[in-house]
């Protein structure tokens, strides 16, 4: 499973949980002043509910809230302040608490991200949605707080952060691999160039001197002299940029077409090429036509030899 799919599943699961909590909140808020239903919802709600006075002093708390903080009964919390359950490092300043009260009086509802401390000393991240319950005349009477354990969401967030870190590491590793491949490719090109230079040097310093001695041998026939001239010419072509350019631009040329292209460039006639390559004139013409086709000059008035010479 890809990291993108895992990340999307975590986000969807988190969203589904959030929608479920919102629906439960709405139901609890509607029924808060209906005594019978209030007790059913209050005692069986899966997330914590607390009822406080307007100074945040606890008047009631359901079993989900008590279980979250590991309190055996509400008696241990009665008349204590919700603010006192918040660890010092997460506790709001008086001015912030006043802003919360102002929002409640203005909008009737507010939401706070905070943390609560259990009897075991655990710090539990929570989302608290608070709303004001009013009497028929609109006078605020008490505050209902809906407390969600945000540990699962925090876990999801940590997982997402971890996935992001893994993705960044993969990107970094990929960049390093790309750079490594560039270094390898650069070294390979250098090695190829060194090898080509070595071959050229050997041809010039070893093969050509032997061809010179062979050419000066007595009693050579005309065809033997022609073959020696041809061999010297083609070796010169090999060490020239012509064949390299022809090979790089037209890699679909066959080995025979490369040889005939070199002879055409040297100015050899079809008859001369046929004799040197032990081919028929028709076969040489067949290869010439293929060369023109692959070079893109078939059925044009472009001279093949001139075109090949211009490639140098």
C-alpha positions as CSV (number, residue, x, y, z in Angstrom):
1,X,0.0,0.0,0.0
2,X,1.4,3.4,-1.0
3,X,2.1,6.1,1.6
4,X,-0.3,8.4,-0.2
5,X,-3.2,5.8,0.2
6,X,-2.3,5.3,3.9
7,X,-2.3,9.0,4.6
8,X,-5.7,9.4,2.9
9,X,-7.2,6.6,4.9
10,X,-6.0,8.2,8.1
11,X,-7.5,11.5,7.1
12,X,-10.8,9.9,6.2
13,X,-10.9,7.9,9.5
14,X,-10.2,11.1,11.4
15,X,-13.0,13.0,9.5
16,X,-15.5,10.2,10.1
17,X,-14.8,10.3,13.9
18,X,-15.1,14.1,13.9
19,X,-18.5,13.9,12.1
20,X,-19.8,11.3,14.6
21,X,-18.8,13.5,17.6
22,X,-20.5,16.6,16.0
23,X,-23.7,14.6,15.7
24,X,-23.6,13.4,19.3
25,X,-22.8,17.0,20.5
26,X,-25.8,18.3,18.7
27,X,-28.1,15.7,20.1
28,X,-26.8,16.2,23.7
29,X,-27.3,20.0,23.4
30,X,-30.9,19.7,22.2
31,X,-31.8,17.3,25.1
32,X,-29.8,19.0,27.9
33,X,-32.9,20.5,29.5
34,X,-35.2,17.5,29.1
35,X,-34.6,15.6,32.3
36,X,-35.4,12.1,31.3
37,X,-33.6,12.1,28.0
38,X,-30.8,14.2,29.5
39,X,-30.0,11.4,32.0
40,X,-29.9,8.8,29.3
41,X,-27.7,10.8,27.0
42,X,-25.6,12.1,29.9
43,X,-24.8,8.7,31.4
44,X,-24.3,6.7,28.2
45,X,-22.6,9.3,25.9
46,X,-19.2,7.8,24.7
47,X,-17.4,11.2,25.2
48,X,-17.1,13.2,28.3
49,X,-19.7,15.7,29.4
50,X,-19.3,18.1,32.3
51,X,-21.7,20.7,33.7
52,X,-20.3,23.7,35.5
53,X,-21.5,27.0,36.8
54,X,-20.6,30.2,35.1
55,X,-17.2,30.2,37.0
56,X,-16.3,26.8,35.6
57,X,-16.9,25.0,39.0
58,X,-18.0,21.4,38.3
59,X,-21.6,20.5,39.1
60,X,-21.8,17.2,37.3
61,X,-19.7,14.9,35.1
62,X,-20.6,11.7,33.3
63,X,-18.9,8.3,33.5
64,X,-17.0,8.8,30.2
65,X,-15.4,12.0,31.6
66,X,-14.6,10.3,35.0
67,X,-13.2,7.3,33.2
68,X,-11.0,9.5,30.9
69,X,-9.3,11.0,34.0
70,X,-9.5,7.8,36.1
71,X,-11.8,9.2,38.8
72,X,-13.9,6.5,40.5
73,X,-16.8,8.9,41.3
74,X,-17.9,12.5,40.8
75,X,-17.6,13.1,44.6
76,X,-13.9,13.7,44.2
77,X,-14.5,16.4,41.7
78,X,-17.6,18.2,43.0
79,X,-17.2,21.9,43.3
80,X,-13.6,21.8,41.9
81,X,-12.8,23.9,38.9
82,X,-12.3,22.5,35.4
83,X,-9.3,24.9,35.1
84,X,-7.7,23.0,38.0
85,X,-7.7,19.8,36.0
86,X,-5.6,21.5,33.3
87,X,-1.8,21.0,33.7
88,X,0.1,24.3,34.5
89,X,1.8,24.3,31.1
90,X,-1.5,24.1,29.3
91,X,-3.5,26.3,31.7
92,X,-5.1,29.5,30.2
93,X,-4.3,32.9,31.6
94,X,-7.1,34.8,33.2
95,X,-7.4,37.0,30.1
96,X,-7.8,34.0,27.9
97,X,-10.4,32.5,30.2
98,X,-12.3,35.8,30.1
99,X,-12.2,35.7,26.3
100,X,-13.8,32.2,26.5
101,X,-16.6,33.5,28.7
102,X,-17.1,36.5,26.3
103,X,-17.4,34.1,23.4
104,X,-19.9,31.9,25.3
105,X,-22.0,35.0,26.1
106,X,-21.8,36.3,22.6
107,X,-22.2,33.2,20.4
108,X,-23.4,30.7,23.0
109,X,-20.8,28.2,22.0
110,X,-17.0,28.0,21.8
111,X,-14.3,25.3,21.2
112,X,-10.9,25.0,23.0
113,X,-8.0,22.7,22.4
114,X,-6.3,21.9,25.7
115,X,-5.1,19.0,27.9
116,X,-6.4,17.5,31.1
117,X,-4.4,15.5,33.8
118,X,-5.6,12.2,35.0
119,X,-5.2,10.8,38.6
120,X,-2.3,8.7,37.2
121,X,-0.5,11.9,36.1
122,X,-1.1,11.3,32.4
123,X,-1.6,14.4,30.3
124,X,-4.4,13.7,27.9
125,X,-5.0,16.0,24.8
126,X,-8.7,17.0,24.6
127,X,-11.0,19.1,22.5
128,X,-13.6,20.9,24.7
129,X,-16.8,22.3,23.1
130,X,-18.6,24.5,25.6
131,X,-22.1,26.0,25.3
132,X,-24.3,28.0,27.7
133,X,-27.6,26.7,28.9
134,X,-30.2,29.5,29.4
135,X,-33.6,29.7,31.0
136,X,-36.8,30.8,29.2
137,X,-35.9,34.4,29.7
138,X,-32.5,33.9,28.1
139,X,-30.5,34.2,31.3
140,X,-27.3,32.1,31.4
141,X,-27.5,29.4,34.0
142,X,-24.7,26.9,33.5
143,X,-22.1,25.7,31.0
144,X,-22.2,22.3,29.4
145,X,-18.8,21.1,28.2
146,X,-18.3,18.3,25.8
147,X,-14.9,16.7,26.2
148,X,-13.3,14.6,23.4
149,X,-10.3,12.5,24.0
150,X,-7.9,13.8,21.3
151,X,-5.3,11.1,21.8
152,X,-6.4,9.2,18.7
153,X,-6.3,12.3,16.6
154,X,-3.0,13.2,18.1
155,X,-1.8,9.7,17.2
156,X,-3.1,10.1,13.6
157,X,-1.3,13.5,13.4
158,X,1.9,11.9,14.6
159,X,1.5,9.2,12.0
160,X,0.9,11.8,9.3
161,X,3.9,13.7,10.4
162,X,5.9,10.5,10.4
163,X,4.7,9.7,6.9
164,X,5.6,13.2,5.7
165,X,9.1,12.7,7.2
166,X,9.4,9.3,5.4
167,X,8.3,10.9,2.2
168,X,10.9,13.7,2.6
169,X,13.5,11.0,3.3
170,X,12.5,9.1,0.2
171,X,12.8,12.3,-1.8
172,X,16.2,13.0,-0.3
173,X,17.3,9.5,-1.1
174,X,16.0,9.7,-4.6
175,X,17.9,13.0,-5.1
176,X,21.0,11.4,-3.8
177,X,20.6,8.5,-6.1
178,X,20.1,10.8,-9.1
179,X,23.2,12.7,-8.2
180,X,25.1,9.3,-7.8
181,X,23.8,8.2,-11.2
182,X,25.0,11.5,-12.7
183,X,28.5,10.9,-11.2
184,X,28.5,7.3,-12.5
185,X,27.3,8.5,-16.0
186,X,29.9,11.2,-16.0
187,X,32.6,8.8,-15.1
188,X,31.4,6.3,-17.7
189,X,31.6,9.0,-20.4
190,X,35.1,9.9,-19.3
191,X,36.1,6.2,-19.4
192,X,34.6,5.9,-22.8
193,X,36.4,8.9,-24.0
194,X,39.7,7.6,-22.5
195,X,39.2,4.3,-24.3
196,X,38.5,6.0,-27.6
197,X,41.6,8.1,-27.2
198,X,43.6,5.0,-26.5
199,X,42.2,3.2,-29.6
200,X,43.0,6.2,-31.7
201,X,46.5,6.4,-30.3
202,X,47.1,2.7,-31.0
203,X,45.8,3.0,-34.6
204,X,48.1,5.9,-35.3
205,X,51.2,4.6,-33.6
206,X,50.9,0.8,-34.2
207,X,48.6,0.0,-37.1
208,X,49.5,2.8,-39.5
209,X,53.3,2.1,-39.3
210,X,52.6,-1.6,-40.3
211,X,50.3,-0.5,-43.1
212,X,53.1,1.8,-44.3
213,X,55.6,-1.1,-44.4
214,X,53.0,-3.3,-46.2
215,X,52.3,-0.7,-48.7
216,X,56.1,-0.5,-49.5
217,X,56.3,-4.2,-50.1
218,X,57.4,-5.1,-53.6
219,X,55.3,-7.0,-56.2
220,X,51.9,-5.8,-54.8
221,X,49.0,-6.2,-57.2
222,X,46.8,-3.2,-58.0
223,X,43.9,-4.7,-56.1
224,X,46.2,-5.3,-53.1
225,X,47.4,-1.6,-53.2
226,X,43.7,-0.5,-53.5
227,X,42.8,-2.6,-50.5
228,X,45.6,-1.1,-48.5
229,X,44.6,2.4,-49.5
230,X,41.0,1.6,-48.6
231,X,42.0,0.2,-45.2
232,X,44.0,3.3,-44.4
233,X,41.2,5.5,-45.5
234,X,38.6,3.6,-43.4
235,X,40.9,3.7,-40.4
236,X,41.2,7.4,-40.8
237,X,37.4,7.6,-41.0
238,X,37.1,5.6,-37.8
239,X,39.2,8.0,-35.8
240,X,37.5,11.0,-37.4
241,X,34.3,12.5,-36.0
242,X,32.4,11.4,-39.1
243,X,31.5,7.9,-38.0
244,X,30.7,9.1,-34.4
245,X,28.3,11.7,-35.8
246,X,26.8,9.3,-38.2
247,X,26.3,6.6,-35.5
248,X,24.8,9.0,-33.0
249,X,22.3,10.6,-35.4
250,X,21.4,7.5,-37.4
251,X,21.8,4.5,-35.1
252,X,19.5,2.4,-37.3
253,X,22.1,2.2,-40.1
254,X,23.5,-1.4,-40.5
255,X,27.2,-2.2,-40.4
256,X,27.2,-2.6,-44.2
257,X,25.4,0.7,-44.7
258,X,28.1,2.4,-42.5
259,X,30.8,0.9,-44.7
260,X,29.1,1.9,-47.9
261,X,28.5,5.4,-46.5
262,X,32.2,5.7,-45.8
263,X,33.1,4.6,-49.3
264,X,30.6,7.0,-50.8
265,X,32.1,9.8,-48.9
266,X,35.5,8.8,-50.2
267,X,34.2,9.2,-53.7
268,X,34.1,5.5,-54.7
269,X,31.8,4.5,-57.5
270,X,29.2,1.8,-57.3
271,X,31.4,-0.5,-59.4
272,X,34.4,0.1,-57.2
273,X,32.4,-0.5,-54.0
274,X,31.0,-3.7,-55.4
275,X,34.5,-5.0,-56.2
276,X,36.0,-4.0,-52.8
277,X,33.1,-5.4,-50.8
278,X,32.5,-8.5,-53.0
279,X,28.9,-7.5,-53.7
280,X,26.9,-7.0,-56.9
281,X,26.3,-3.5,-58.2
282,X,22.6,-4.0,-57.6
283,X,23.2,-4.8,-53.9
284,X,25.4,-1.7,-53.5
285,X,22.6,0.4,-55.0
286,X,20.1,-1.2,-52.7
287,X,22.2,-0.2,-49.7
288,X,22.7,3.3,-51.1
289,X,18.9,3.8,-51.4
290,X,18.4,2.6,-47.8
291,X,21.1,5.1,-46.6
292,X,19.3,7.9,-48.5
293,X,16.0,6.8,-46.9
294,X,17.4,6.7,-43.4
295,X,19.1,10.0,-43.8
296,X,15.8,11.5,-45.0
297,X,17.0,12.5,-48.5
298,X,15.3,9.8,-50.6
299,X,13.4,11.1,-53.7
300,X,15.3,14.4,-53.4
301,X,18.0,15.9,-55.6
302,X,20.4,16.0,-52.7
303,X,23.8,14.5,-53.5
304,X,24.5,11.7,-51.1
305,X,28.3,12.3,-51.0
306,X,27.9,16.0,-50.5
307,X,25.4,15.3,-47.7
308,X,27.8,12.9,-45.9
309,X,30.7,15.3,-46.3
310,X,28.6,18.1,-44.8
311,X,28.1,16.0,-41.6
312,X,31.8,16.4,-40.6
